[in-house]
Amino acid sequence: MSWLDEFSHRLNELEAQHLLRQRRVVTPLPGALMRVDGQAMLAFCSNDYLGLAADASLAEAVQQALPHYGVGSGASPMVSGHTAANAALEEELADFVQLPRALYFYAGFATNVGVIPALVGLGDEIFADRLNHASLIDGSLLSRARMQRYRHADLDHLTQMLQASEAKRKLIISDAVFSMDGDVADIPGLLALAEEHDALLLLDDAHGLGVMGPQGRGALAAAGLTGANASRRILYMSTLSKAVGVAGGFVAGDATLVEWVLQKARSYTFATAAPALLAEAIRPALRRIAQGDALRDQLHARILQLRRGLTPAADSPMASLGWSLMPSDTAIQPLVVGQNAVALALTDALRQRGLWVPAIRPPTVPVGTARLRIALSAAHTEADVDRLLEALHALAAEQFQAVLRAD
């Protein structure tokens, strides 16, 4: 039998473990609604945290850019793909995050898998939080540097690793906001260790930019480490596809470091540049974010509403089933239910009620911590969140009764 015949068996194994994933065909609708496989649903799955993906000013900017730039970019940035729009965006990104220089990539994943191998290689060491995003893990593996993974958010463990290291070049890597848990890294603590051990610190703020810090300037600004307080040891990375509402990624920091990344990142040099029309949409998005305190207030109100509603009494069905809402002050609110089958069943039951909340399973999260990843947005109303809360409490009561009957 050919090894190619094994793939059907492997797919069957994934299905048996409740790990087979399925794409849905979606069409955005007004507010927090989406048409999913033909059905209108209230969505709690999008990373569009401020609702800017449908903002009229962004659409207008794209329409104005089309006659000047067309749809594509035609070449890599090193050839002829670095348009005037992309150049202007890099200046505005650096200004927005209050760091000396920024470099714009066509995708966030491409940013991480390009930046890390540009910084370190054979003989160097990487110290990575165990819950870092897949793009940071893949970039670390591509670098061929030795990667050590410290226990999540455990700076004592990281300290021990750094003290034992004999490498000259050391790179600490961490998400700023962790995508599946919603917690925030101790950025000042990480920087202090980087300074003590002559290391670089790479932060991925995909889920913090736009919603954290003064004027939404991100987790680094929230930590007070931008502008006059910026450190040349920090490279700050973020995507432009979440709160910004468009697409792409960037890295910002010390001008010399950013220039080195420009020269050495293969996913920048050998990839076609992002189309100018995307850059022209991102530029007004940054202005909307800077003026978006009302949107952030709306988002934070929905976060508080959800957390109050999902903090059950000790004798409630949710508590009895062992469901737990992880501690998070961000738009990412994980409701851990434990088993893969339970998470999938909840997602299906919510879908039948017109609610789309994704089930997250291993390997994205550790075994035994399958969850509903509830993503909130400024586009959600108070009534939207009430509808979700009512459905979750009803499903918990149904499942608890089923458990009692089974016993």
N, C-alpha and C positions, 0 to 999 in steps of 0.2 A: 504493500500500500504506500502511495506517495505521501510525503509529509504534508502536502497541500490538503489532503483529505482530513487532516486533524482539525482544521478550523471549524468545521461544522460541529464537531464534538466539543470543542472549546466553547463555542457559542452556547451549546446546550448546557454546559456546566455553568456558565455565567447566569443563564436563565434560572437554573435550579437553585442558585445561591441568591436569587433576587438582585442580581447585579447587572442585568442586561439593560442598557439604556435606550431610550426611544426619543427621537426628535419629534417636535410638534411644529406644525405649520401655523405661523402667527401673522396677524395683521394688526397694527396698532389702532386703537380707537381713542376717543377723547378721554381725558382724565387718566385714571389708572386701569382702564379697560383694555382688553385685547380680544381679538377674535382668534380662537385656538381650535384648529381643525374644524373650522366652520361654526364654532360655538362662542358666543360673546361671554367673556369671563372677567371677573374682577381679579387682577393679577397682583400677587405679593411675591414676585420672583425677579423683578427687574432691578438692575443696578443704576437705573436712571434716577438717582436719589433726589434730585431737585426738579424733575419733570421737564428738563430743558431739551430733551430730544425732539419734542414737538413744538418748541418755542418758535414763534413766528419770525423773530429777528434772525434766527439761525437759518431758517429756510430762505428768507429774503437775501441773506448774504450769499448763499449758494447760487441763487438765481442770478444775482448780479455778477458772480464770478464766472459763470458758464461761458458767456460770450468772449471773455478775455482769455480764459485758460483751457476751455474744453473740459473733458471728463477725466482723461488720464494724465500722467506726468511724463511718460515716454522713455525714461531712463533713470538710472541711479542718481542720487544726489551728487556723486563725484563726477558725473558726466554732464547731463543737462537737466536733471530733475529737480534741482534746487531752485525753485521759483521765487519770485519776489514775495509772494504770499507766504511761502514757507520761511523765508528769511525774516520777514516781519514778525511772524508768529514766534520764532525762537527768541527774539528780543522781548516780546510781550510776555512769554512764559517766564523768562528770567526775571523780569520786573515783577510779575505776579507773585512768584514764590520767593522773591527778595534774595536771590542768589546771583553770583556774578555772570553766569553764562548757562545757556540751555541748548540741548541738541534734540531735534524732533525726529522720531522714528515713525515708520508706518504702522506699527502695532506695539502694544505694551509687552506682549510675550517676546517679540523680537528685540525689544529694548534690553530685557534682562539677559537673554541668551547671547546678546552681543557685548554688553557692558562687562559682564563678569570675566569672560576669557580675555578681554582686552586689558584687564587689570592684573590678573594673576595666572600662573601656569605651573608647569612641573617644578617641584621643589618648594612651592609656596603652600600656604595653608588657608583654608576657609573655615570659618566658625559660623554655623547656620542654625537658627532656631528650628526646632523639630517640626513646627507647624507652618514653615514657610510655603509660599505658593509654588506650584509645580514649575513655573518658569524660572524661579530662582534655583530650584534643585537642578533643572536641566542645564541652566547656564553654568552652574558649579561643576557638573559632570563634564561638560564640554571643555572647561578650562584645563582639565587634567591636574589641577591642584588637589592636594589632599583635603577632603571635606570631612569635618567633624560636626556632628549635630548635637547641640546642647539641649537639655530638657526645656520644654516650652517656657519662655519668660523667666528662666532660672539663671539669674546673673551670677550666683555663686558657682554654679556648674560651669558657666562660661569662663569665669575667672580661673578656675582650676585648669581648664583646657589651655587658656592663654599662658598661664604661668609655666605649663609643661612644654610649651611649644619652643622649638629652636629655629623656626623659620624666620628668615629676615623679613619677608613680605607676608603680612597677615591681613585678611579681609573678614570683617564681621558683617553678616547679612541678616536682615530681619524685615519682615512685614512691619509696617507702622500700625495698620489696623488689620487684624487677621481675618481672612475672608470667610471662614467657616465658624469661628467662635465669636467674632465681633469685639474682641478685647483689643486694647491699645498697648503697644510696646513701651517700655521705660526708656525713652529716647535719651534723656540726660544721662541715665545710668550706662547705657550702651556707649555713648560718646566718652564718658569718663574712662571706661575700660579701653576704648580705642586710643585715647591719649596716653594712658598709663603704659600700654603695650605696643606703642608705635604702629597702630593698625589703621586701616581705612574702615569706614562704616558705610555700607550701602543700605538705604532704606527704600522699601517699596510702599508708597503711600497711595496705592490705587483706590482704596476705599476711604481715604481721609480727605483728599483734595476736594475742595468745594463745599465740604460740610463741617470741617474742623478749623479751628484757629480764627483769628481776626479776619473778617471779610472772606472767610472760606479759603484762606491761603494754605491750609493743610496742617497735618500733624506736626511737622517741623516748626511751623510758625506758632502753633499752639504751645509747643515746648519752649518758645522764646529763643530759637536758635537760627533765626534768619537775619538778614540785614547786617547791622553792625555786630551782631552776636554770632554770625555764621562761622562755621569751622571749615577749614580746608580739608579736614579729614572726612567730611560727610559728602557722599554723592546721594542726591535725592532723586528718586525715580517715581513717576506716576503714569497712569493711563489717562487717556482723554475720552474714554468710552463710557465712563460711569457718571459721576455727578456732572461732568462737562457735557455729556450728552452727544458726543460725536464719535470719533475713532482715532486711534494712534496712541503713541506713548512718547515720553521724553525723559531725559536725565539732565539734572542741573547741579551745579556746584562750582568749585574752584575752576577758573578759566583754563589753567594748564591741564588739569585732569580731564576736563571736557574735550579739550583739543586732542588729547591722547586717545580718548575713546573714539572721537571722529576719525582719527587716522587708523585705528586698529580694530574697530568693531566690524566683524564680517557681515553681520545682519544689517549694517548700515551701508557699507561700501558695495556689497554685491547684491543688493535688493533694489527694485524699482522704488523710487521715492513716492511718498503719499501724494495723491492728487491735490492741487492747489485749492480746489473747491472745499476740501475738508479743512484746510488751514483757515480759509476765509470764514468757515462756520465756527471754528474754535475761537477765533478772535472776539466776536461779540459774546460768545458764551462766557469768556473770562470776565468781560465787563458786567454781564448779568450776574455772575457769581459774586463779584466784588460789591455789587449793589443788592445782593440777595438776602439780607438779614431776615426779611419777612418769610422767605421760602425756608430758611433754616429754622426759624421759629415754628413754622408749620410742621416741619419734619420732627423736630424735638417734641412737640406736643403729641404727635402720633406715637412716638417712641414711649413716652410716659404713659399714654393711654393703654397701649398694648401691654406694657410691663405690669401696670396695676391689674389689668384684666387677666393676666396669666400668672399671677402670684397666688396660687390656690391655698386655701386653708388646709391644715394638716390632715383632716378627715375627708377631703374632697376626692372625687374619682381620679383626677389628674395625679394628685399626690399618691393615692393608693396604687395607681398603675406604675409609679416610678418616673413619670414624665417630669422633666425639669427644664426651666428656662435658664439658659446660661447667663451669667452676669455680663451685660453689655450696655453701654450708653450710646451706641452707634446705630445706624440704620439696619445693621445686621442683627437679627434677633433669632438665635437658634433654640428651637424647642426639641430637646433630646428625648427620644422615645425608646432607644435601645436597639431593637431588632430591625433588620432590613425589611422583613415582611410587614411589620407594623407600620413603618414609615410609608411604604408603598400603599398599603391599604388606606391610610389616612389621606394621602394625596388623592387617591381615586375617589374616596368618599367626599372630599372637599370639591373635587372637580364636578361631581354629580350635583353639588349645590351651587355651581357656578363660580367657584373660587379656585384659583390656581396658586398652589403653594408647593414648591418642589421638595421631593424627598432626596436627601443627601446621604449617600452610603459609602462604605469603603470602596476603593482606597482613598477617596477624597477626605474621609474622616476615619479615625481609628475604629477597629472592629468593636462592635458592641455599643457604638455611640451614634447609630443612624438617627437622623433628625429631620425635622421640617425646618428649612432655612427661610424664615420670614423676612423678606426685604421690604422695608418701608420707604415711602417717597413723600415729598411735599405734595404730590398729586393726589394722595389719599385724603379722604375726608374723614371726619369723626364717625360718620355713619358707615363708611367702608370698614373701619377697624372694628366697630361694634358688630357688624355682620360676621366678620371673621371670628371674633371672640365667641359669639353665640354658637357658631358652628363647631368650634373646637370643644367647647364645654359640652355640647350635646353629644358629640362623638366620643368624648371621654366617658360620659355617663353610659352610653350604649356599650362601649367595650368593657367597662367595669361590670356591668350587669352580665355580660357574656362570660366573663371570668368567674363570677359567682355561680352561674348556672353550671359551668364546667366543673367547678369544685364540688 
